[in-house]
Amino acid sequence: MARPRARHAWVRAVLRAAGVLVALQFVFFGLLVVGQAVPDKPIVDNLMTAIEHGTYGPSAIPDRMGTQSDTFTECVVVGTGLGAHPEESALSRAARMPRIDNCQGGVRDIQALAQGAVFDTDYYKYWAGYTIFTRPILAIAGMEALRILSGTLMIVCLVAAFLAVRARTTTAVAVALFLPFVAGSNLLSTPSTSFSQSISIAVIFVSVLLTAWGAGRSRYTGVLGAVVGAALFCYVDLLTTPAIPWAMSGFTLAAAVWFRERSLKPAAMWGALGTVAWAVSFGVTWVSRWAFGAAFLGLDRTIDMVRINVGFRTSGNWAGVSDEFGAGLARNIDFWWTSIPTAHLVVTGCLIAMVVGLVLAVRRGGVARWGVALVVSLPAAVIPFWYVVVSNHSQIHMFFVNRGVPAALAVLTAACLLVAARPRSTERRVERDGTSEEPAAAPETASEPALRP
């Protein structure tokens, strides 16, 4: 009887997660409608002010931290949702997501909108969930305020994610997971030069936060946190760096399970499950955007858009892009190493931390803990996997996609420090993956006993 009951528990758990994911899609679309209900006129007026102040564009300005800024995407983000006919409903606008041109033609388009022009361009290959944040702020306070608030959001989410990971593991692990990413990229420049990237990075931290928070309740809730975090990231982001929250969230769940239970099998199993669930949630959320588009705009039109977009991002021709296998991975590593001024310091610091962590791990739990470090760090492999699969995008956008390199280093470093960590004195655990006995794990919540591996 135990086996059928366990299978039924798994089925119910999967159905609950699927129900949450499906419900989220309708919530997301409803929020798009709310964002489109914000009138265009005050947004256009404030963008005209930004043009006069010289704070709209131009594209590819230096970020003063080693690379160019992503002002191109920023111009797209502030122009998303603009240009529809005043009589068009918010529902219709949300379905097709009108937009103006990027930095190159954006000034001209904004000036035309100020004179009452209407554009017929749509942009529903991405969710554009950021519009629920950007459009109200642009209408009320303008572009400069949006920069400040985007940077504030990024900092708040970073602190919250750090505290959540620290609560599930240790301070050293939390520092290792976030510090190389912050110190080894142009993240701190984004609020003033590319606030769209600040919003994206904030949701990276939200994904990790939700996974860590969920893992503190139960293994299953940790997976559910990863599912919700992936959906949110897909909803808000413009295909910038999905592999980073994917890797960090998978590691966070595996690390939280191992730290609490000191058993490799459940840590590996639930870490893998969280990593796979993140990818599935991201994919389902993306496809659901196209489903909404097809429902309103027609299936054939949507299929053509998807086919062209997916084909281009995986292997499309572009000046300077190589179709050689692995070119996306090799070029991003080289770009990061040669362009980010702190790259050498980050690598040195990570290597020292790894060595210290692995030495302490052997002293506290035996050589078997090196195997634990390897297993819980496996989610970092999704970053090079992403570079290879989405080669075109990875090469065209190296100036921000390179952040995946320090993110992968961060996961590896955090894994090495995790296996060196002592259990908290307030918890009793028995180590089952190595050789030593340590205080025994807190029991799972009552809602999850049937889901134990």
C-alpha positions in Angstrom: 0.0 0.0 0.0 2.9 2.3 0.7 4.0 2.5 -2.9 0.7 3.4 -4.5 0.1 6.0 -1.8 3.5 7.5 -2.5 2.8 7.5 -6.2 -0.6 9.2 -5.6 1.2 11.8 -3.4 3.6 12.6 -6.2 0.8 12.9 -8.7 -1.1 15.2 -6.4 2.0 17.3 -5.9 2.7 17.6 -9.6 -0.9 18.5 -10.3 -0.8 21.2 -7.6 2.3 22.7 -9.1 0.8 22.6 -12.6 -2.3 24.3 -11.3 -0.3 27.1 -9.7 1.7 27.5 -13.0 -1.5 27.6 -15.1 -3.2 30.1 -12.8 -0.1 32.3 -12.9 -0.4 32.7 -16.7 -3.9 34.2 -16.3 -2.7 36.5 -13.5 0.2 37.6 -15.7 -2.0 38.4 -18.6 -4.4 40.3 -16.3 -1.5 42.4 -15.1 -0.5 43.1 -18.7 -4.1 44.5 -19.2 -3.7 46.6 -16.1 -0.4 48.0 -17.3 -2.0 48.8 -20.7 -4.8 50.7 -19.0 -2.3 53.4 -18.0 -2.8 56.2 -20.5 -0.1 56.9 -23.0 -0.1 60.7 -22.9 1.6 61.3 -19.5 4.2 58.6 -20.5 4.9 60.3 -23.8 5.1 63.7 -22.1 7.7 62.4 -19.6 9.6 60.7 -22.4 9.7 64.0 -24.3 11.2 65.5 -21.1 13.8 62.7 -21.0 14.7 63.5 -24.7 15.2 67.1 -23.8 17.4 66.2 -20.9 19.4 63.8 -23.0 18.5 60.8 -20.8 16.7 58.8 -23.5 19.3 56.7 -25.3 21.5 56.7 -27.3 22.3 53.1 -27.8 25.5 51.4 -26.5 26.9 54.2 -24.4 29.8 53.1 -22.2 28.8 51.9 -18.7 32.2 53.0 -17.2 32.6 49.5 -15.7 34.4 47.8 -18.7 31.6 47.2 -21.2 28.8 49.1 -23.0 25.5 49.6 -21.5 22.3 48.0 -22.7 20.5 51.3 -23.5 19.1 49.5 -26.6 16.9 47.3 -24.4 16.1 50.3 -22.2 14.7 52.2 -25.1 12.6 49.2 -26.1 11.3 48.8 -22.5 10.1 52.4 -22.1 8.5 52.3 -25.6 6.7 49.0 -25.0 2.9 49.5 -24.9 3.0 52.9 -26.8 1.5 53.7 -30.1 -1.9 52.0 -30.1 -5.0 53.8 -31.2 -6.6 55.6 -28.3 -9.9 53.7 -28.9 -8.2 50.3 -28.7 -9.0 48.4 -25.6 -6.4 47.5 -22.9 -7.2 43.8 -23.5 -6.3 44.1 -27.2 -3.2 46.1 -26.4 -2.1 43.5 -23.9 -2.6 40.7 -26.4 -0.4 42.3 -29.2 1.7 44.6 -27.1 2.3 47.7 -29.3 5.7 49.3 -29.2 7.7 52.1 -30.7 11.2 51.7 -32.2 14.4 51.2 -30.3 16.9 54.0 -29.6 17.7 54.5 -33.3 14.1 55.6 -34.1 12.6 56.0 -30.7 13.1 59.8 -30.5 11.4 60.3 -33.8 8.5 58.0 -32.7 8.0 59.7 -29.3 7.9 63.1 -31.0 5.3 61.7 -33.5 3.3 60.2 -30.6 3.3 63.6 -28.9 1.6 64.9 -32.1 -1.1 62.2 -32.0 0.5 59.6 -34.3 -0.5 55.9 -34.1 1.8 52.9 -34.8 0.8 49.4 -35.9 3.9 47.5 -34.6 3.4 44.8 -32.0 5.8 42.9 -29.8 4.3 39.8 -28.2 7.2 37.4 -28.7 8.1 38.3 -25.1 5.7 38.7 -22.1 6.8 42.3 -21.3 5.6 41.9 -17.8 7.8 44.8 -16.7 5.1 47.2 -18.1 3.1 46.8 -14.9 6.1 48.4 -13.2 7.4 50.8 -15.9 4.3 52.3 -17.3 2.8 53.6 -14.1 6.1 55.0 -12.9 6.8 56.6 -16.3 3.4 58.2 -16.3 3.7 59.5 -12.8 7.4 60.4 -12.3 9.3 60.0 -15.5 12.4 58.2 -16.7 14.9 59.4 -14.1 12.6 58.2 -11.3 12.2 54.9 -13.0 16.0 54.5 -12.9 16.1 55.2 -9.2 13.3 52.9 -8.4 14.7 50.1 -10.6 18.0 50.3 -8.8 16.3 50.4 -5.4 14.3 47.3 -6.4 17.5 45.5 -7.4 19.2 46.3 -4.1 16.2 45.3 -2.0 15.8 42.0 -3.8 19.6 41.3 -3.5 19.5 41.8 0.3 16.3 39.7 0.6 17.8 36.8 -1.4 21.0 37.0 0.5 19.2 36.8 3.9 17.0 33.9 2.6 20.0 31.8 1.4 21.9 32.6 4.6 18.9 31.4 6.7 18.9 28.1 4.8 22.7 27.6 4.8 25.4 29.8 6.2 26.7 33.4 5.8 29.7 32.1 3.9 27.6 30.3 1.4 25.3 33.3 0.9 28.3 35.6 0.4 29.9 33.2 -2.1 26.7 32.8 -4.1 26.2 36.6 -4.6 29.5 38.4 -4.2 31.3 37.1 -7.3 28.2 37.9 -9.4 28.1 41.5 -8.1 31.8 42.1 -8.1 32.5 40.3 -11.3 30.0 42.1 -13.6 28.7 45.6 -14.5 25.6 45.0 -12.3 26.1 48.2 -10.3 26.1 50.4 -13.4 22.7 49.2 -14.6 20.4 51.6 -12.7 22.0 54.7 -14.3 22.6 53.3 -17.8 20.3 50.2 -18.4 17.5 50.2 -15.8 15.8 47.4 -17.8 18.8 45.2 -16.8 18.3 46.3 -13.1 14.7 45.0 -13.3 15.9 41.7 -14.8 18.6 41.3 -12.2 16.1 42.0 -9.4 13.9 39.1 -10.6 17.0 36.9 -10.7 17.3 37.5 -7.0 13.5 37.0 -6.5 13.8 33.6 -8.1 16.5 32.6 -5.7 14.6 34.2 -2.8 11.4 32.2 -3.5 13.4 28.9 -3.8 15.2 29.5 -0.6 12.1 30.6 1.3 10.2 27.6 0.0 13.0 25.2 0.9 12.8 26.4 4.5 9.3 25.1 4.7 9.7 21.8 2.8 11.5 20.2 -0.2 8.3 20.4 -2.3 7.7 24.0 -1.4 11.2 24.7 -2.5 10.5 23.3 -5.9 7.3 25.3 -6.0 9.3 28.4 -5.2 11.6 27.6 -8.2 8.5 27.2 -10.4 7.1 30.5 -9.4 10.5 32.2 -9.7 11.0 30.9 -13.2 7.6 32.0 -14.3 8.2 35.5 -12.9 11.5 35.8 -14.6 10.1 34.8 -18.0 7.2 37.3 -17.4 9.5 40.2 -16.7 12.7 39.5 -18.7 13.5 40.1 -22.4 15.6 36.9 -22.8 18.7 38.4 -21.1 20.2 35.9 -18.8 17.8 33.1 -17.9 20.6 30.7 -17.2 21.7 32.7 -14.1 18.5 32.3 -12.0 18.1 28.8 -13.4 21.5 27.8 -12.0 21.3 29.7 -8.8 17.8 28.4 -7.9 18.7 24.8 -8.6 21.8 25.1 -6.4 19.9 26.9 -3.6 17.4 24.0 -3.3 20.1 21.3 -3.3 22.2 23.3 -0.8 19.2 23.9 1.5 18.3 20.2 1.6 21.8 19.0 2.1 22.6 21.5 4.9 19.4 20.5 6.8 19.7 16.8 6.3 23.3 16.0 5.6 22.3 13.4 3.1 23.4 13.4 -0.5 20.6 11.4 -2.1 17.7 13.8 -1.2 19.9 16.8 -1.9 20.8 15.5 -5.4 17.3 14.4 -6.1 15.5 17.6 -5.1 18.2 19.8 -6.5 17.8 18.1 -9.9 14.0 18.3 -9.6 14.1 22.0 -8.8 16.5 22.6 -11.7 14.2 20.7 -14.2 11.1 22.3 -12.7 12.6 25.8 -13.2 13.2 25.1 -16.9 9.8 23.6 -17.4 8.1 26.6 -15.8 10.1 29.0 -17.8 9.2 27.2 -21.0 5.5 26.8 -20.2 5.3 30.5 -19.3 7.0 31.5 -22.6 4.7 29.3 -24.7 1.6 30.5 -22.8 2.5 34.1 -24.0 2.3 32.8 -27.6 -0.9 31.0 -26.8 -2.5 34.3 -25.7 -1.2 35.9 -28.8 -2.6 33.2 -31.0 -6.0 33.4 -29.3 -6.3 37.1 -30.1 -4.2 37.5 -33.3 -4.4 34.2 -35.1 -2.5 30.9 -35.0 -0.7 31.2 -38.3 0.6 34.6 -37.6 1.9 33.5 -34.2 3.6 30.3 -35.6 5.5 32.4 -38.1 6.7 34.8 -35.5 7.8 32.0 -33.2 9.6 30.1 -35.9 11.5 33.1 -37.1 12.4 34.2 -33.6 13.5 30.8 -32.3 15.5 30.0 -35.4 17.3 33.3 -35.3 18.2 33.1 -31.6 19.6 29.6 -31.8 21.6 29.8 -35.1 20.7 32.9 -37.1 23.3 34.8 -39.1 24.6 38.1 -37.7 27.7 40.1 -38.3 30.6 38.7 -36.2 28.6 35.7 -35.0 30.3 32.3 -35.5 28.3 29.1 -36.1 31.0 27.0 -34.7 29.9 24.6 -31.9 30.6 26.1 -28.5 31.4 29.6 -29.9 28.9 31.2 -27.5 30.6 29.7 -24.5 34.2 30.4 -25.6 33.5 34.0 -26.6 31.6 34.9 -23.4 34.4 33.5 -21.3 37.0 35.4 -23.3 34.9 38.6 -23.2 34.4 38.4 -19.5 38.1 37.8 -18.8 39.3 40.6 -21.1 36.6 43.2 -20.6 35.5 43.1 -16.9 38.3 44.8 -14.9 37.6 42.7 -11.8 37.6 39.3 -13.5 41.1 38.4 -12.4 40.4 39.3 -8.8 37.1 37.4 -8.8 38.7 34.2 -10.1 41.5 34.5 -7.6 39.1 35.1 -4.7 36.9 32.2 -5.8 39.8 29.8 -6.2 41.1 30.6 -2.7 37.6 30.2 -1.2 37.2 26.9 -3.0 40.5 25.5 -1.7 39.8 26.6 1.9 36.3 25.1 1.7 37.4 21.8 0.3 40.2 21.5 2.9 37.9 22.2 5.8 35.3 19.8 4.3 37.8 16.9 4.4 38.7 17.7 8.0 35.0 17.9 9.1 33.4 15.1 7.0 36.0 13.2 4.9 36.8 13.2 1.3 33.2 12.1 0.5 32.2 15.7 0.9 34.1 16.6 -2.3 31.5 14.4 -4.1 28.8 16.4 -2.3 30.3 19.7 -3.6 30.4 18.3 -7.1 26.8 17.2 -7.1 25.2 20.3 -5.5 27.2 22.5 -7.9 25.9 20.7 -11.0 23.1 23.3 -11.7 26.0 25.6 -12.7 26.3 23.5 -15.9 23.1 25.1 -17.3 25.1 28.3 -17.9 27.5 26.8 -20.5 24.6 24.7 -21.8 22.6 28.0 -22.4 25.6 29.6 -24.2 25.9 26.6 -26.5 22.2 26.2 -27.3 21.3 29.9 -27.7 24.6 30.6 -29.5 23.4 33.5 -31.6 22.0 35.5 -28.6 25.0 34.6 -26.5 27.4 36.1 -29.0 25.4 39.2 -30.0 24.8 40.2 -26.4 28.1 39.3 -24.8 28.2 42.7 -23.1 25.6 41.5 -20.6 25.3 37.7 -21.2 28.9 37.4 -19.9 27.5 37.8 -16.4 26.8 34.0 -16.5 30.5 33.4 -16.1 30.9 34.9 -12.6 27.5 33.4 -11.7 28.8 29.9 -12.5 31.9 30.6 -10.5 29.7 31.8 -7.6 27.7 28.5 -7.6 30.9 26.4 -7.6 32.4 28.5 -4.8 29.3 28.4 -2.7 29.2 24.6 -3.1 32.7 24.2 -1.8 31.9 26.4 1.2 28.6 24.6 1.8 30.3 21.2 2.4 32.7 22.8 4.8 29.9 24.2 7.0 29.1 22.9 10.4 25.5 22.2 11.3 23.8 24.8 13.5 24.1 24.0 17.2 20.3 24.3 17.6 19.7 21.4 15.2 20.4 17.7 15.6 21.5 16.0 12.4 23.1 12.7 11.5 25.3 12.7 8.5 24.4 9.9 6.1 26.6 10.7 3.1 30.0 10.5 4.7 31.6 9.2 7.8 30.9 11.4 10.8 27.9 11.9 13.1 26.6 15.3 13.7 23.4 16.8 15.3 20.1 15.2 13.5 17.9 16.8 10.9 14.7 18.7 11.7 11.7 16.7 10.5 9.9 17.6 7.3 6.7 19.4 7.5 3.6 17.3 8.0 2.4 18.1 4.5 5.3 16.3 2.8 6.0 12.9 4.4 4.7 11.0 1.4 7.1 12.9 -0.9 10.3 11.6 0.8 12.6 9.8 -1.6 
